[in-house]
Amino acid sequence: MNTKRLLTCAAVIAASTFGATNAQDSEADNAMSFFITSVGSGDGANLGGLAGADAHCQNLAQAAGSRGKTWRAYLSAHATEEMAAIDARDRIGFGPWYNARGVEVASTLNALHSDFMNLGKENSLDENGNTVNGRGDTPNEHDILTGSTLAGNTVDDGDNHTCNNWTSNDSGSAHVGHFDRQGGGANPTSWNSAHGSRGCSQANLVATGGAGYFYCFATN
């Protein structure tokens, strides 16, 4: 084999390797980093606190094939004697975030909490890339637990909007958003802050139009 042919073969191999590497990098860049849980805790708004909700996100993501990411639930928590208030927006990293089909849903934290986010029924998918039942579907499951304001902060009006910081399946209320961005409430088109639930039990959440689902975001 002459030198010219060797150089040509080397160039072809290098080009193939470069192309494969670029494809892998591109795939990694838009790997899933956002989803709606396909199942809730099954115990209403009792998620085992923020730690339990985070673990649920992590388990669902890993079962769906996600690797190497740290997942956090998009949930706020009220201040207690033991801790300061926790804002959902401060838990989830800085973006960008992509759904299970590789579609960017928000480029930055500020974009996520603005009109520039790309959320709605088409793009707010579960960890397996499936659409979630929204308004008009049976059953309607568009209420997503957040405990948050439009800006992603704790609702601080003196009432409890987190079902005792996600540990109650009884009395109380959870602030929810509409992932499909339609419905009723004070902010019917808000993905994260539409209205409060009727209570904290599974039956209460279902009666309001939900199933105990919540958002999960990768912090890295």
C-alpha beads as a LAMMPS data file, in Angstrom:
LAMMPS data file: protein, C-alpha beads

220 atoms
219 bonds

1 atom types
1 bond types

-500.0 500.0 xlo xhi
-500.0 500.0 ylo yhi
-500.0 500.0 zlo zhi

Masses

1 110.0

Atoms # bond

1 1 1 0.000 0.000 0.000
2 1 1 1.515 3.365 -1.009
3 1 1 1.846 6.437 1.181
4 1 1 -0.917 8.332 -0.614
5 1 1 -3.421 5.555 0.043
6 1 1 -2.380 5.357 3.704
7 1 1 -2.956 9.077 4.126
8 1 1 -6.353 8.809 2.453
9 1 1 -7.422 5.964 4.760
10 1 1 -6.219 7.890 7.790
11 1 1 -8.207 10.928 6.706
12 1 1 -11.373 8.859 6.248
13 1 1 -10.980 7.267 9.692
14 1 1 -10.347 10.649 11.314
15 1 1 -13.390 12.163 9.628
16 1 1 -15.583 9.243 10.713
17 1 1 -14.335 9.475 14.286
18 1 1 -14.883 13.242 14.351
19 1 1 -18.406 12.836 12.994
20 1 1 -19.283 10.145 15.519
21 1 1 -17.863 12.221 18.366
22 1 1 -19.809 15.276 17.255
23 1 1 -22.993 13.213 17.046
24 1 1 -22.423 11.861 20.545
25 1 1 -21.711 15.355 21.879
26 1 1 -24.857 16.689 20.229
27 1 1 -26.914 13.863 21.704
28 1 1 -25.451 14.515 25.141
29 1 1 -26.113 18.249 24.845
30 1 1 -29.855 17.776 24.437
31 1 1 -30.281 14.691 26.611
32 1 1 -33.395 14.722 28.777
33 1 1 -33.146 17.175 31.659
34 1 1 -36.842 17.898 32.296
35 1 1 -39.954 15.792 32.682
36 1 1 -43.291 15.416 34.419
37 1 1 -43.435 12.357 36.636
38 1 1 -45.392 9.556 34.980
39 1 1 -46.643 8.515 38.415
40 1 1 -46.988 10.326 41.705
41 1 1 -46.307 9.006 45.162
42 1 1 -49.734 7.368 45.299
43 1 1 -50.259 9.065 48.656
44 1 1 -51.596 12.403 47.515
45 1 1 -49.288 15.331 48.230
46 1 1 -47.325 13.323 50.787
47 1 1 -44.133 12.900 48.787
48 1 1 -41.877 12.197 51.719
49 1 1 -40.824 15.847 51.799
50 1 1 -38.432 17.394 49.307
51 1 1 -35.977 14.536 49.792
52 1 1 -38.615 11.962 48.911
53 1 1 -39.691 13.938 45.855
54 1 1 -36.091 14.283 44.660
55 1 1 -35.551 10.541 45.070
56 1 1 -38.707 9.873 43.047
57 1 1 -37.367 12.072 40.234
58 1 1 -33.996 10.318 40.336
59 1 1 -35.533 6.841 40.269
60 1 1 -37.894 7.595 37.397
61 1 1 -35.134 9.215 35.350
62 1 1 -32.760 6.300 35.845
63 1 1 -35.477 3.773 35.015
64 1 1 -35.999 5.689 31.764
65 1 1 -32.284 5.392 30.930
66 1 1 -30.955 8.729 32.178
67 1 1 -27.416 8.516 33.529
68 1 1 -25.008 10.935 35.188
69 1 1 -27.561 13.582 36.142
70 1 1 -28.723 14.915 39.483
71 1 1 -32.489 15.387 39.538
72 1 1 -34.531 17.734 41.700
73 1 1 -38.274 18.174 42.082
74 1 1 -39.632 21.604 41.188
75 1 1 -41.233 22.212 44.579
76 1 1 -41.140 25.069 47.060
77 1 1 -41.282 24.619 50.837
78 1 1 -42.441 26.969 53.583
79 1 1 -40.142 28.164 56.343
80 1 1 -40.272 26.243 59.617
81 1 1 -38.511 26.593 62.947
82 1 1 -35.799 24.310 61.608
83 1 1 -35.274 25.778 58.134
84 1 1 -35.730 28.828 55.945
85 1 1 -38.194 28.851 53.061
86 1 1 -37.036 27.036 49.935
87 1 1 -37.932 28.318 46.465
88 1 1 -38.465 25.817 43.660
89 1 1 -36.485 27.959 41.222
90 1 1 -33.396 27.722 43.430
91 1 1 -33.366 23.925 43.373
92 1 1 -33.111 23.068 39.687
93 1 1 -29.901 24.512 38.267
94 1 1 -29.641 27.113 35.524
95 1 1 -30.597 25.393 32.253
96 1 1 -30.928 24.792 29.443
97 1 1 -33.453 21.990 29.867
98 1 1 -34.689 19.477 27.308
99 1 1 -37.581 17.043 27.306
100 1 1 -37.295 13.325 26.544
101 1 1 -37.517 14.016 22.794
102 1 1 -34.647 16.488 22.849
103 1 1 -36.788 19.632 22.552
104 1 1 -35.536 22.613 24.542
105 1 1 -38.227 23.745 26.974
106 1 1 -36.238 26.638 28.466
107 1 1 -32.768 28.042 27.869
108 1 1 -32.228 29.695 31.254
109 1 1 -33.834 30.007 34.672
110 1 1 -35.225 33.427 33.790
111 1 1 -36.575 32.148 30.476
112 1 1 -38.313 29.302 32.292
113 1 1 -40.215 31.852 34.360
114 1 1 -41.145 34.062 31.423
115 1 1 -43.149 33.963 28.207
116 1 1 -40.054 32.627 26.437
117 1 1 -40.356 29.119 27.880
118 1 1 -41.521 26.343 25.578
119 1 1 -43.850 24.469 27.898
120 1 1 -47.334 23.176 27.125
121 1 1 -49.040 19.906 26.338
122 1 1 -46.861 19.161 23.309
123 1 1 -43.518 19.550 25.067
124 1 1 -44.236 18.890 28.749
125 1 1 -43.690 15.135 28.538
126 1 1 -43.074 12.433 31.103
127 1 1 -39.703 10.714 31.538
128 1 1 -40.560 8.159 28.856
129 1 1 -41.414 10.786 26.264
130 1 1 -45.164 10.268 26.580
131 1 1 -47.743 13.031 26.610
132 1 1 -49.658 13.558 29.843
133 1 1 -53.437 13.815 30.052
134 1 1 -54.554 17.423 30.074
135 1 1 -57.789 19.357 30.049
136 1 1 -60.241 17.658 27.706
137 1 1 -58.702 14.220 28.266
138 1 1 -60.114 11.506 30.505
139 1 1 -58.999 11.630 33.205
140 1 1 -57.789 15.212 33.361
141 1 1 -54.389 15.202 35.094
142 1 1 -53.111 18.661 34.249
143 1 1 -52.618 19.920 37.827
144 1 1 -48.913 19.686 38.684
145 1 1 -47.742 20.128 42.281
146 1 1 -45.384 23.091 42.779
147 1 1 -46.252 25.113 45.900
148 1 1 -44.918 28.106 43.993
149 1 1 -45.629 31.577 42.655
150 1 1 -45.341 32.557 39.000
151 1 1 -41.705 33.464 39.651
152 1 1 -40.961 30.091 41.226
153 1 1 -40.866 31.286 44.825
154 1 1 -42.683 30.038 47.911
155 1 1 -46.232 31.383 48.211
156 1 1 -45.803 33.584 51.272
157 1 1 -49.243 34.801 52.335
158 1 1 -49.531 33.126 55.725
159 1 1 -51.364 30.043 54.448
160 1 1 -49.905 26.630 53.743
161 1 1 -49.606 25.904 50.030
162 1 1 -47.366 22.833 50.196
163 1 1 -49.403 20.278 52.166
164 1 1 -47.037 20.726 55.096
165 1 1 -43.962 20.768 52.909
166 1 1 -45.047 17.680 50.979
167 1 1 -45.625 15.440 53.990
168 1 1 -49.433 15.557 54.320
169 1 1 -52.124 13.479 52.630
170 1 1 -54.892 14.983 54.738
171 1 1 -55.986 18.571 55.320
172 1 1 -54.414 21.592 53.684
173 1 1 -53.795 22.582 50.096
174 1 1 -51.100 22.414 47.458
175 1 1 -50.504 25.147 44.923
176 1 1 -50.463 23.666 41.428
177 1 1 -49.686 24.689 37.876
178 1 1 -51.310 23.630 34.600
179 1 1 -48.758 21.861 32.419
180 1 1 -51.068 22.258 29.400
181 1 1 -51.476 25.964 30.203
182 1 1 -55.258 26.030 30.162
183 1 1 -58.089 25.703 32.644
184 1 1 -59.385 27.664 35.609
185 1 1 -57.972 29.417 38.632
186 1 1 -56.326 32.768 39.220
187 1 1 -53.657 32.065 36.577
188 1 1 -55.199 29.429 34.289
189 1 1 -52.416 29.475 31.686
190 1 1 -49.585 29.223 34.208
191 1 1 -47.484 26.067 34.137
192 1 1 -46.431 26.512 37.772
193 1 1 -48.936 28.676 39.670
194 1 1 -52.563 28.302 38.577
195 1 1 -54.509 27.668 41.807
196 1 1 -54.673 25.650 45.016
197 1 1 -55.899 22.076 45.333
198 1 1 -58.998 21.112 47.315
199 1 1 -56.896 19.171 49.781
200 1 1 -53.843 16.957 50.102
201 1 1 -55.242 13.440 49.730
202 1 1 -55.032 11.516 46.480
203 1 1 -58.804 11.831 46.106
204 1 1 -58.593 15.608 46.629
205 1 1 -55.893 15.986 43.991
206 1 1 -57.861 13.898 41.501
207 1 1 -61.034 15.883 42.201
208 1 1 -59.194 19.132 41.468
209 1 1 -57.873 17.854 38.129
210 1 1 -54.575 16.211 38.959
211 1 1 -52.920 12.954 39.961
212 1 1 -50.113 14.038 42.264
213 1 1 -47.572 14.533 39.477
214 1 1 -44.738 17.055 39.707
215 1 1 -41.943 18.465 37.560
216 1 1 -38.387 17.143 37.661
217 1 1 -35.336 19.072 36.420
218 1 1 -31.712 18.009 36.121
219 1 1 -29.325 20.386 37.847
220 1 1 -26.414 19.426 35.570

Bonds

1 1 1 2
2 1 2 3
3 1 3 4
4 1 4 5
5 1 5 6
6 1 6 7
7 1 7 8
8 1 8 9
9 1 9 10
10 1 10 11
11 1 11 12
12 1 12 13
13 1 13 14
14 1 14 15
15 1 15 16
16 1 16 17
17 1 17 18
18 1 18 19
19 1 19 20
20 1 20 21
21 1 21 22
22 1 22 23
23 1 23 24
24 1 24 25
25 1 25 26
26 1 26 27
27 1 27 28
28 1 28 29
29 1 29 30
30 1 30 31
31 1 31 32
32 1 32 33
33 1 33 34
34 1 34 35
35 1 35 36
36 1 36 37
37 1 37 38
38 1 38 39
39 1 39 40
40 1 40 41
41 1 41 42
42 1 42 43
43 1 43 44
44 1 44 45
45 1 45 46
46 1 46 47
47 1 47 48
48 1 48 49
49 1 49 50
50 1 50 51
51 1 51 52
52 1 52 53
53 1 53 54
54 1 54 55
55 1 55 56
56 1 56 57
57 1 57 58
58 1 58 59
59 1 59 60
60 1 60 61
61 1 61 62
62 1 62 63
63 1 63 64
64 1 64 65
65 1 65 66
66 1 66 67
67 1 67 68
68 1 68 69
69 1 69 70
70 1 70 71
71 1 71 72
72 1 72 73
73 1 73 74
74 1 74 75
75 1 75 76
76 1 76 77
77 1 77 78
78 1 78 79
79 1 79 80
80 1 80 81
81 1 81 82
82 1 82 83
83 1 83 84
84 1 84 85
85 1 85 86
86 1 86 87
87 1 87 88
88 1 88 89
89 1 89 90
90 1 90 91
91 1 91 92
92 1 92 93
93 1 93 94
94 1 94 95
95 1 95 96
96 1 96 97
97 1 97 98
98 1 98 99
99 1 99 100
100 1 100 101
101 1 101 102
102 1 102 103
103 1 103 104
104 1 104 105
105 1 105 106
106 1 106 107
107 1 107 108
108 1 108 109
109 1 109 110
110 1 110 111
111 1 111 112
112 1 112 113
113 1 113 114
114 1 114 115
115 1 115 116
116 1 116 117
117 1 117 118
118 1 118 119
119 1 119 120
120 1 120 121
121 1 121 122
122 1 122 123
123 1 123 124
124 1 124 125
125 1 125 126
126 1 126 127
127 1 127 128
128 1 128 129
129 1 129 130
130 1 130 131
131 1 131 132
132 1 132 133
133 1 133 134
134 1 134 135
135 1 135 136
136 1 136 137
137 1 137 138
138 1 138 139
139 1 139 140
140 1 140 141
141 1 141 142
142 1 142 143
143 1 143 144
144 1 144 145
145 1 145 146
146 1 146 147
147 1 147 148
148 1 148 149
149 1 149 150
150 1 150 151
151 1 151 152
152 1 152 153
153 1 153 154
154 1 154 155
155 1 155 156
156 1 156 157
157 1 157 158
158 1 158 159
159 1 159 160
160 1 160 161
161 1 161 162
162 1 162 163
163 1 163 164
164 1 164 165
165 1 165 166
166 1 166 167
167 1 167 168
168 1 168 169
169 1 169 170
170 1 170 171
171 1 171 172
172 1 172 173
173 1 173 174
174 1 174 175
175 1 175 176
176 1 176 177
177 1 177 178
178 1 178 179
179 1 179 180
180 1 180 181
181 1 181 182
182 1 182 183
183 1 183 184
184 1 184 185
185 1 185 186
186 1 186 187
187 1 187 188
188 1 188 189
189 1 189 190
190 1 190 191
191 1 191 192
192 1 192 193
193 1 193 194
194 1 194 195
195 1 195 196
196 1 196 197
197 1 197 198
198 1 198 199
199 1 199 200
200 1 200 201
201 1 201 202
202 1 202 203
203 1 203 204
204 1 204 205
205 1 205 206
206 1 206 207
207 1 207 208
208 1 208 209
209 1 209 210
210 1 210 211
211 1 211 212
212 1 212 213
213 1 213 214
214 1 214 215
215 1 215 216
216 1 216 217
217 1 217 218
218 1 218 219
219 1 219 220
